[in-house]
C-alpha cells in the first residue's frame, strides 16, 4: 500500500453543498438589503471559507460592520438549513466503503465552518472518517497546510504516506503547502477545464477512479 491516509475536501468533493450555500448566502444578503447572487456566482465564490464567501458576495465598498452582519445572518441560517439540499455525489459512498475495506485511514479537511462539518460528516458518513476538521478560530485555513498536518497527525501518517483529494485550486495549493500529492475531482464546483488551467496533475472523472492512483 503506497499511501496510508487519504484526506478529503468536503464541499464539491464528497458533498454537493452548493444549493444550500447559495440559499444561505442569498438569505443573508436579502435580509441586509443587498442584491442576491446566482448559483454560478456562488460556485465561483466558494473554496476559501465562509468569511471569504460573504466578502465576495457582498457588493464592493461595504464597511466591516456590514460584512459582519451578513456573515452572522449566514451562520444563523446555515446552522438550521445546511442539509436541506445537500447530499453525497453519485458514487461517493461506494468509493469510501471500498477504501475502508482496503484498510485506508480517511480524514476530512474543509474550509467550511467547523460546526457544519461536525454535523454533516456523521449525518452522511457515519463511522467512515477518523479525523474531521473544519474552519475554526486559531487554526489557519486552506491553502495553509495546518489543518492537513493536523489530520495527518490524527491519522498517524507522514508526508510520504498521505494524499489529498479536492475539487479546487485551494486544494491544490493546500496539498502542495503540506508537502503531499493531490488528486483533483472533475465533478466538483470548479470542473476539469479550471483544474487543468491551475496545473492539476491528476484529475479523476468518477469517485472509484481514485483506486487507480493509490
Buried (B, 14 or more C-beta within 10 A) or exposed (E): EEBBBBBBBBBBBBBBBBBBBBBBBBBBBEBBEBEBBEEEEBBEBBBBBBBBBBBBBBEEEBEEEBBEBBBEBBBBBBEEBBBEBBEBBEBBBEBBEBBBEEEBBBBBBBBBBBBBBBBBBEEBBEEBBBBBBBBEEEEEBBBBBBBBBBBBEBBEBEBEBBBBBBBBBBBBBBBBBBBBBBBBBBBBBBBBEBBEEBEBEBBBEBBBBBEEEE
